[in-house]
Amino acid sequence: MTTQELAEQLILTINGQQIHLKQVSPTQTLLHYLQESGRTGTKEGCGDGDCGACTVVLVGGDLDGQPIYQAVNSCLIPLGSLAGREVITVEGISNGQLHPVQLAMVETGGSQCGYCTPGFVMSMFAAYYNGVVDDAAVEGNLCRCTGYVPIRRAAQLMANPTPCDHFTEKLQHSVSLTPLSYITNDQEFYRPTELEDVFSLLQQHPTATLIAGGTDLGLEMSHHRQSFPVLISLEAIAELHEIHETADVLEIGAAVPLSQIENRLHGIFPSLDEMLHWFAARQVKNRATLGGNIGTASPIGDLPPVLLSLDAQLRIGSASGQRTIALAEFFKGYRMTDLQAGEVIVSVRIPKTIAPGATRRLSQSYKIGKRGTDDISIVAAAFTIDLDGNNQIVSARLAYGGVAATPVRAIAVEEMLLGQTWNAATVQAAKAALKDTFTPLTDLRGSAAYCKLLIANLFEKFFVEVQ
């Protein structure tokens, strides 16, 4: 077991300047600290990671430990998560003259009221040093003056950058997080680097809150100003960042950020690729983790339906050992899971083999929302159908989010499909059954009747598209 370094202050670097913070709340968001400290170039818009006005850049690392620049929403990151890290804001990118990204925005007239401009600039700044500046780089930034055309032109001016400056030099130095124990009068923040230390801390603090990327927990800190007495960060646990692949199984560490899953594992599971694309904008995916999206047990979480349709399992660890559970058995009720006190999701195991007797697999996922990558789902769905050589259904898994208290499979319809020929008549019969399978609620996102239509029609859409 490693020894945690007891810290009386949080030390981070902002625009090259080392900052020492004493008795600051570890749950104060970076955005609020920037505003309070006079760094007002970073703007506050929605406060929940949807508009990108507060975008800053972190010096992070990829799965191989290579330094990269990551655009993130400062409204969702607590200061505790930034100890030992380097942050770059819009005030820090010019060095006696405008940065090439800023020059491009000036040249194309990409700023109108200017409120959203710093966020766009920082998103493009990260992309500039990561090699590709395109629409995806700014998909998490909203322009309230509808000035997207000149902003896109600015991005196009830097489509294939070849930077060489002091920011490039920063990427020559590896990034590593050290153990940390930061304690104030009423809060404690721990960042262990070994999984065993996490278990030990959970035994000492059984009511502690776990935090990884913080994109969900950050909402509680940003909007509701909640102050969590004890936080245990999982961000520096190497075991939770590992990916292992064999001929039969893909195992993904629970703390791997979704953007790295999207880049590294593209092409293995089409339904996972599709949902990751629409899951959220770049800033959120740079922080959000696979384990976090599962562990929150949100009924509208986008990845659980995909993983349910792929028959995924969870590897769960604690001080007493490890166990494996099917994801289908993990969700027990609204925001309730099978996790016991002291347990942590270690990894997600996804089988790559198809059902016995099957010769081919059809699989895809769908997210219906109002704003594409910048909104939660009205209904999310994922389907996996395994067929034999006679086009008969050997295995069927139909999973949904947003239609019940938990992410859920349509078990009765799956059983009805077994042994049936995969054709339009079978799909129409399944559609009729699906309309009465769930009882979604009417809310601001859509009516119950609309959701029922989506539940059925998405399955037909799947049939049409995979033919």
DOKOLRO-436134 format. One record per residue (C-alpha): x, y, z; residue number from 1. Coordinates in pm, 1 decimal. Layout:
% residues N
          u          v          w   num
          X          Y          Z   NUM
...
This chain:
% residues 467
          u          v          w   num
        0.0        0.0        0.0     1
      132.7      341.1      -89.4     2
      146.1      628.5      153.5     3
      -75.0      923.3       67.8     4
       95.6     1261.8       71.4     5
      -84.1     1483.0      323.5     6
     -133.6     1823.6      165.9     7
     -237.9     2147.1      335.8     8
     -276.9     2312.2       -1.2     9
     -378.9     2232.5     -355.8    10
     -109.2     2311.0     -609.6    11
     -193.7     2347.5     -977.6    12
      -55.2     2540.5    -1271.3    13
     -260.4     2794.8    -1465.4    14
     -108.3     2948.3    -1778.1    15
      240.7     2854.2    -1663.3    16
      200.0     3002.6    -1314.6    17
      201.8     2766.7    -1017.2    18
      -94.0     2835.5     -789.6    19
     -100.1     2741.7     -418.4    20
     -450.2     2724.1     -272.2    21
     -499.4     2685.2      102.5    22
     -825.6     2591.1      271.9    23
    -1011.0     2609.9      -58.6    24
    -1301.5     2372.5     -103.5    25
    -1194.8     2078.2     -324.0    26
    -1547.2     2078.5     -467.7    27
    -1532.6     2438.4     -586.3    28
    -1542.7     2426.1     -964.5    29
    -1252.3     2551.1    -1169.8    30
    -1483.1     2796.5    -1344.5    31
    -1584.5     2963.6    -1019.6    32
    -1223.0     2986.0     -907.9    33
    -1121.7     3143.4    -1239.5    34
    -1399.4     3399.9    -1208.6    35
    -1313.9     3479.7     -845.7    36
     -943.3     3514.6     -922.9    37
    -1002.6     3765.5    -1201.7    38
     -945.5     3529.0    -1494.8    39
    -1271.5     3632.2    -1652.1    40
    -1186.2     3541.2    -2009.7    41
    -1342.2     3204.2    -1934.2    42
    -1718.5     3262.9    -1946.6    43
    -2007.0     3101.9    -1762.0    44
    -2300.5     3005.1    -1979.0    45
    -2517.9     2711.0    -1884.4    46
    -2306.8     2577.3    -1597.4    47
    -2381.2     2216.7    -1687.5    48
    -2142.3     2136.9    -1970.8    49
    -2383.1     2196.6    -2257.8    50
    -2268.3     2525.5    -2412.3    51
    -1888.0     2522.4    -2402.0    52
    -1852.0     2889.2    -2303.9    53
    -1634.6     2783.0    -2009.2    54
    -1398.7     2562.6    -2211.9    55
    -1038.0     2548.3    -2095.6    56
     -757.7     2306.9    -2184.7    57
     -589.9     2051.4    -1960.2    58
     -250.7     1900.9    -2026.8    59
     -343.9     1534.3    -2004.9    60
     -227.7     1197.7    -2128.6    61
     -360.3      932.1    -2363.7    62
     -377.5      558.2    -2294.2    63
       -9.2      524.0    -2379.3    64
       86.8      801.7    -2140.7    65
      165.7     1045.1    -2421.4    66
       83.0     1410.0    -2335.7    67
     -212.5     1563.6    -2516.5    68
     -418.8     1878.5    -2487.2    69
     -776.7     1815.2    -2377.6    70
    -1059.2     2065.0    -2409.5    71
    -1282.4     2039.9    -2100.7    72
    -1571.8     2223.2    -1937.9    73
    -1435.0     2414.1    -1639.7    74
    -1785.9     2433.8    -1489.9    75
    -1778.1     2058.9    -1418.4    76
    -1426.7     2009.5    -1279.3    77
    -1366.9     2045.6     -904.8    78
    -1040.4     2199.5     -794.0    79
     -943.1     1880.8     -613.0    80
     -920.7     1698.1     -944.6    81
     -670.4     1954.8    -1072.5    82
     -400.2     1909.8     -808.0    83
      -67.1     1867.6     -984.9    84
     -220.0     1941.8    -1323.9    85
     -172.6     2222.7    -1573.9    86
     -459.7     2433.2    -1701.9    87
     -450.8     2670.3    -1998.0    88
     -715.3     2941.4    -2031.4    89
     -779.6     3187.9    -2310.0    90
     -565.3     3448.6    -2131.0    91
     -263.2     3220.9    -2159.4    92
     -245.8     3132.9    -2528.0    93
     -112.0     3459.1    -2669.3    94
      258.4     3520.6    -2624.1    95
      303.8     3885.1    -2711.3    96
       88.3     3830.5    -3019.0    97
     -235.0     3658.9    -3104.8    98
     -227.9     3281.5    -3126.8    99
     -290.9     3138.2    -3478.4   100
     -635.2     3022.0    -3362.1   101
     -722.5     3374.2    -3251.4   102
     -585.9     3519.5    -3575.2   103
     -806.5     3285.1    -3775.7   104
    -1114.8     3396.5    -3579.4   105
    -1024.4     3760.0    -3644.5   106
     -959.7     3701.9    -4013.9   107
    -1296.1     3531.6    -4073.3   108
    -1499.1     3758.0    -3844.2   109
    -1576.3     3465.1    -3617.9   110
    -1671.8     3673.0    -3313.8   111
    -1997.3     3865.2    -3278.5   112
    -2098.7     3943.9    -2919.2   113
    -1780.6     3766.9    -2812.6   114
    -1926.4     3580.7    -2516.5   115
    -1885.9     3234.2    -2665.8   116
    -1560.8     3318.6    -2845.1   117
    -1314.7     3215.9    -2570.5   118
    -1474.5     2871.2    -2553.6   119
    -1453.1     2821.6    -2929.1   120
    -1093.4     2943.6    -2928.0   121
     -991.6     2697.9    -2656.3   122
    -1162.6     2402.7    -2826.0   123
     -980.0     2483.1    -3148.9   124
     -657.4     2543.6    -2956.1   125
     -662.9     2184.6    -2825.2   126
     -745.5     2049.8    -3170.1   127
     -469.8     2262.6    -3325.4   128
     -203.9     2077.3    -3125.2   129
     -370.1     1738.6    -3159.7   130
     -349.1     1753.1    -3538.4   131
     -703.7     1800.0    -3669.0   132
     -920.7     2111.7    -3648.9   133
    -1268.9     2033.0    -3777.1   134
    -1637.0     2062.0    -3689.2   135
    -1602.7     1787.1    -3428.7   136
    -1354.3     2002.5    -3240.3   137
    -1621.5     2263.5    -3167.0   138
    -1933.1     2047.2    -3150.1   139
    -1959.2     2122.9    -2777.2   140
    -1960.1     2500.1    -2825.5   141
    -2279.6     2693.9    -2886.2   142
    -2286.1     3034.9    -3053.1   143
    -2587.9     3230.3    -2936.4   144
    -2545.6     3483.9    -3217.7   145
    -2560.6     3203.3    -3478.7   146
    -2220.5     3293.4    -3618.9   147
    -2126.9     2938.4    -3708.4   148
    -2030.9     3000.8    -4071.2   149
    -1734.2     3232.4    -3996.3   150
    -1632.2     3010.9    -3703.1   151
    -1628.4     2707.8    -3931.8   152
    -1422.6     2905.8    -4181.1   153
    -1173.5     2982.2    -3905.4   154
    -1147.6     2610.4    -3832.5   155
    -1099.6     2536.2    -4200.8   156
     -805.7     2777.7    -4214.7   157
     -631.1     2549.4    -3965.0   158
     -755.1     2216.7    -4097.0   159
     -412.5     2049.3    -4099.9   160
     -193.2     2240.6    -3857.0   161
      179.9     2189.9    -3806.2   162
      245.0     2385.1    -3485.8   163
      591.0     2443.3    -3349.5   164
      605.9     2668.3    -3043.9   165
      636.3     2655.4    -2665.3   166
      296.3     2481.6    -2641.6   167
      432.6     2205.9    -2864.7   168
      729.9     2172.9    -2632.5   169
      497.8     2110.5    -2336.2   170
      386.0     1791.4    -2508.6   171
      737.7     1651.1    -2482.2   172
      702.0     1598.2    -2108.4   173
      499.3     1308.9    -1967.0   174
      212.3     1372.6    -1727.5   175
      168.4     1169.1    -1410.4   176
      -56.4     1213.6    -1108.7   177
       83.4     1154.0     -760.9   178
     -100.9     1037.1     -448.7   179
     -278.4     1310.9     -260.3   180
     -463.9     1357.6       67.7   181
     -603.2     1709.4       96.7   182
     -795.6     1792.5      413.5   183
     -971.5     2116.4      505.2   184
    -1178.1     2195.3      812.1   185
    -1485.4     2019.8      678.2   186
    -1382.7     1833.0      360.4   187
    -1140.4     1563.0      257.4   188
    -1016.0     1485.0      -92.9   189
     -810.1     1173.7     -164.5   190
     -637.2     1072.1     -485.1   191
     -476.1      729.1     -441.0   192
     -271.7      564.1     -713.9   193
     -335.6      202.3     -614.6   194
     -668.2       19.2     -617.0   195
     -592.9     -133.7     -277.7   196
     -569.7      217.5     -134.4   197
     -915.8      294.9     -267.8   198
    -1053.5       -6.0      -81.7   199
     -872.2       98.8      234.2   200
    -1010.2      451.9      211.4   201
    -1361.9      319.0      158.6   202
    -1328.2      112.5      474.7   203
    -1222.0      424.8      664.4   204
    -1487.8      642.7      497.7   205
    -1783.6      417.7      406.0   206
    -2000.2      714.7      301.9   207
    -1734.2      870.0       75.9   208
    -1824.7      969.9     -278.0   209
    -1618.6      834.1     -567.0   210
    -1525.3     1069.2     -849.7   211
    -1354.0     1000.0    -1180.8   212
    -1426.9     1239.9    -1467.9   213
    -1687.3     1423.0    -1263.6   214
    -1914.7     1516.4    -1554.2   215
    -2222.4     1395.1    -1365.2   216
    -2107.8     1481.1    -1013.5   217
    -1989.7     1817.4    -1141.9   218
    -2350.9     1915.5    -1204.2   219
    -2422.5     1879.7     -832.9   220
    -2126.0     2101.0     -753.8   221
    -2196.0     2357.2    -1025.6   222
    -2573.3     2394.2    -1010.4   223
    -2663.9     2283.0     -660.4   224
    -2342.5     2392.7     -486.4   225
    -2328.7     2061.8     -301.8   226
    -2027.3     2014.6      -78.9   227
    -1928.3     1650.1      -42.4   228
    -1754.1     1577.0      290.8   229
    -1523.3     1305.9      152.0   230
    -1427.4     1256.0     -212.2   231
    -1208.3      973.3     -340.3   232
    -1072.2     1028.7     -689.4   233
    -1019.2      726.8     -915.0   234
     -841.3      926.9    -1183.6   235
     -486.7      814.0    -1095.7   236
     -555.9      439.0    -1062.9   237
     -358.2      277.7    -1346.8   238
     -554.0      -48.8    -1329.8   239
     -877.7      136.5    -1404.1   240
     -724.4      284.6    -1721.2   241
     -624.2      -42.6    -1884.2   242
     -771.1     -198.9    -2197.9   243
     -724.7     -569.1    -2272.0   244
     -840.0     -741.7    -2588.4   245
     -840.9    -1108.7    -2682.5   246
    -1009.4    -1298.1    -2962.9   247
    -1313.8    -1349.5    -2739.8   248
    -1337.8    -1052.2    -2502.1   249
    -1274.1     -679.4    -2488.1   250
    -1215.5     -551.8    -2133.7   251
    -1219.7     -176.5    -2071.5   252
    -1107.8      -14.7    -1746.8   253
    -1381.5      174.2    -1566.9   254
    -1186.2      503.3    -1560.0   255
    -1092.1      515.2    -1930.3   256
    -1229.2      843.9    -2073.4   257
    -1488.0      797.3    -2346.5   258
    -1290.3      999.7    -2601.8   259
    -1004.6      751.1    -2570.5   260
    -1241.9      456.0    -2609.0   261
    -1385.6      624.5    -2916.4   262
    -1042.3      673.3    -3072.3   263
     -870.0      351.4    -2967.1   264
    -1148.4       95.0    -3007.8   265
    -1329.6      222.0    -3314.2   266
    -1447.8      -55.2    -3545.7   267
    -1485.7     -337.4    -3293.1   268
    -1850.7     -279.5    -3196.1   269
    -2051.1      -65.0    -3443.0   270
    -2325.1        3.8    -3189.0   271
    -2069.3      134.0    -2938.6   272
    -1907.8      352.5    -3206.6   273
    -2243.5      502.9    -3297.3   274
    -2347.5      582.3    -2941.3   275
    -2009.7      728.4    -2849.3   276
    -2036.3      965.0    -3144.3   277
    -2369.4     1102.7    -3018.3   278
    -2300.7     1056.7    -2647.1   279
    -2181.2     1411.6    -2583.5   280
    -1944.4     1676.9    -2709.9   281
    -1567.0     1648.0    -2704.1   282
    -1527.0     1839.3    -2377.3   283
    -1752.2     1594.7    -2191.7   284
    -1608.2     1282.0    -2354.3   285
    -1257.4     1393.4    -2259.2   286
    -1359.5     1357.5    -1893.3   287
    -1655.1     1117.3    -1875.8   288
    -1569.8      753.6    -1803.5   289
    -1730.6      421.9    -1885.7   290
    -1762.3      320.8    -1520.8   291
    -1910.8      655.2    -1429.3   292
    -2182.2      633.1    -1692.4   293
    -2277.9      291.6    -1556.9   294
    -2230.3      360.4    -1186.5   295
    -2462.9      660.3    -1175.4   296
    -2743.6      421.5    -1277.0   297
    -2921.9      697.1    -1463.3   298
    -3225.8      569.6    -1654.8   299
    -3119.9      793.7    -1943.4   300
    -2752.6      692.6    -1948.6   301
    -2657.5      637.2    -2312.1   302
    -2402.2      357.7    -2284.6   303
    -2590.3      102.5    -2067.0   304
    -2839.0       14.3    -2345.7   305
    -2546.7      -54.5    -2581.4   306
    -2366.9     -266.6    -2323.3   307
    -2688.2     -451.4    -2235.4   308
    -2740.6     -536.5    -2600.9   309
    -2383.7     -669.4    -2617.1   310
    -2432.4     -885.1    -2304.5   311
    -2159.9     -702.0    -2112.3   312
    -2036.9     -795.4    -1766.3   313
    -1888.4     -585.8    -1487.6   314
    -1579.9     -675.3    -1288.1   315
    -1628.3     -536.4     -939.0   316
    -1358.4     -513.8     -673.7   317
    -1339.5     -460.3     -297.9   318
    -1102.6     -528.6       -9.5   319
    -1236.9     -884.1        8.1   320
    -1173.4     -967.5     -357.6   321
    -1337.4     -939.9     -696.8   322
    -1657.7    -1063.9     -853.2   323
    -1817.8    -1054.2    -1196.8   324
    -2181.7     -971.1    -1260.4   325
    -2388.2     -941.1    -1576.0   326
    -2479.4     -579.9    -1644.8   327
    -2840.5     -695.3    -1684.2   328
    -2838.1     -783.5    -1311.8   329
    -2660.6     -467.1    -1198.5   330
    -2944.7     -212.6    -1207.0   331
    -3185.1     -268.5     -918.0   332
    -3406.4       39.7     -932.1   333
    -3402.6      410.9     -997.1   334
    -3042.5      519.3     -926.8   335
    -2991.2      190.2     -740.7   336
    -2730.4      -73.9     -827.4   337
    -2591.4     -402.5     -701.8   338
    -2275.5     -229.4     -574.3   339
    -2217.0     -309.2     -207.8   340
    -2041.2      -91.0       48.5   341
    -1670.3      -70.0      -27.5   342
    -1704.8     -193.2     -387.3   343
    -1578.2      -26.2     -704.0   344
    -1645.0      -99.0    -1071.4   345
    -1305.4     -210.3    -1203.4   346
    -1378.0     -286.8    -1568.4   347
    -1639.6     -373.7    -1827.0   348
    -1609.3     -701.3    -2018.1   349
    -1775.4     -723.4    -2360.2   350
    -1780.8    -1061.4    -2539.1   351
    -1678.0    -1052.3    -2904.2   352
    -1819.9    -1394.2    -2993.6   353
    -2168.5    -1444.1    -3137.5   354
    -2426.6    -1695.3    -3012.1   355
    -2371.1    -2070.0    -3072.2   356
    -2522.9    -2173.1    -3404.0   357
    -2518.4    -1820.6    -3542.4   358
    -2330.5    -1727.9    -3857.7   359
    -2366.3    -1349.4    -3852.5   360
    -2451.3    -1062.0    -3620.4   361
    -2653.6     -747.2    -3675.5   362
    -2599.8     -471.4    -3421.0   363
    -2661.4      -97.6    -3398.5   364
    -2763.0      175.9    -3153.9   365
    -2971.4      492.8    -3172.4   366
    -3002.9      808.9    -2967.8   367
    -3300.9     1037.1    -3007.8   368
    -3248.3     1381.7    -2858.1   369
    -3321.9     1740.5    -2943.4   370
    -2966.7     1865.7    -2998.7   371
    -2754.8     1577.6    -3119.8   372
    -2434.2     1554.9    -2918.8   373
    -2534.7     1835.4    -2681.8   374
    -2842.2     1687.0    -2517.5   375
    -2963.7     1396.1    -2310.5   376
    -3167.8     1122.6    -2472.7   377
    -3541.0     1116.4    -2510.4   378
    -3501.2      746.8    -2591.1   379
    -3180.3      552.7    -2647.6   380
    -3192.4      205.7    -2799.3   381
    -2946.4      -66.4    -2893.8   382
    -3017.2     -394.1    -3071.7   383
    -2815.3     -708.7    -3132.2   384
    -2954.5     -991.3    -3345.4   385
    -2759.6    -1312.2    -3418.2   386
    -2877.7    -1513.2    -3721.4   387
    -2807.6    -1864.6    -3842.8   388
    -2750.4    -1970.7    -4203.0   389
    -3127.1    -1991.1    -4264.3   390
    -3182.7    -1629.5    -4156.9   391
    -3347.7    -1741.1    -3835.1   392
    -3293.5    -1554.6    -3509.6   393
    -3066.6    -1743.6    -3270.3   394
    -3021.6    -1465.0    -3016.8   395
    -3190.3    -1126.3    -2967.2   396
    -3114.5     -846.8    -2724.5   397
    -3320.4     -527.5    -2739.6   398
    -3213.9     -265.5    -2484.4   399
    -3349.0       80.2    -2407.8   400
    -3277.4      388.0    -2199.3   401
    -3523.9      659.1    -2101.7   402
    -3826.9      427.9    -2094.8   403
    -3817.8      293.4    -1738.4   404
    -3660.8      352.9    -1397.0   405
    -3343.3      179.2    -1517.5   406
    -3178.4       93.9    -1849.1   407
    -3368.9     -218.0    -1946.5   408
    -3404.5     -499.8    -2199.8   409
    -3729.9     -603.5    -2367.8   410
    -3701.3     -962.0    -2245.9   411
    -4050.3    -1077.5    -2353.9   412
    -4001.0     -947.8    -2707.1   413
    -3654.8    -1104.1    -2723.6   414
    -3804.7    -1442.4    -2637.1   415
    -4078.0    -1393.1    -2893.7   416
    -3816.6    -1333.9    -3164.5   417
    -3616.1    -1651.4    -3100.1   418
    -3651.7    -1903.3    -3381.3   419
    -3834.4    -1656.3    -3605.8   420
    -3722.1    -1565.2    -3954.8   421
    -3561.6    -1222.6    -3972.9   422
    -3804.4    -1049.1    -4208.3   423
    -4052.8     -762.8    -4221.8   424
    -4340.8     -971.7    -4083.8   425
    -4140.6    -1067.3    -3776.5   426
    -4036.2     -708.1    -3719.5   427
    -4393.9     -581.0    -3746.2   428
    -4506.2     -834.4    -3485.8   429
    -4221.8     -723.9    -3258.9   430
    -4317.9     -358.5    -3309.8   431
    -4672.0     -425.9    -3194.3   432
    -4539.1     -597.0    -2881.6   433
    -4281.1     -328.2    -2811.2   434
    -4546.5      -55.5    -2796.4   435
    -4690.8     -220.6    -2485.5   436
    -4366.8     -339.1    -2326.5   437
    -4275.1      -26.1    -2129.3   438
    -4462.0      256.1    -1957.9   439
    -4246.2      566.2    -2011.9   440
    -4331.8      891.8    -1839.8   441
    -4435.6     1217.3    -1998.5   442
    -4180.0     1488.3    -1924.4   443
    -4020.2     1793.9    -2081.4   444
    -3831.7     1578.5    -2331.0   445
    -4138.4     1408.5    -2478.3   446
    -4475.7     1255.0    -2410.0   447
    -4526.4      893.2    -2309.4   448
    -4707.3      829.2    -2637.1   449
    -4415.9      969.3    -2835.5   450
    -4167.8      756.0    -2643.1   451
    -4374.6      444.1    -2710.4   452
    -4366.7      520.1    -3081.9   453
    -3989.9      562.8    -3065.4   454
    -3948.7      231.7    -2881.4   455
    -4123.8       46.4    -3162.4   456
    -4011.7      251.6    -3461.4   457
    -3642.9      238.8    -3372.5   458
    -3651.5     -138.1    -3398.6   459
    -3802.6     -112.2    -3745.4   460
    -3540.6      147.4    -3836.4   461
    -3275.9     -100.3    -3725.8   462
    -3425.5     -369.8    -3950.9   463
    -3436.5     -140.1    -4253.3   464
    -3082.1      -10.9    -4204.8   465
    -2907.9     -344.5    -4153.8   466
    -3069.0     -517.0    -4450.7   467
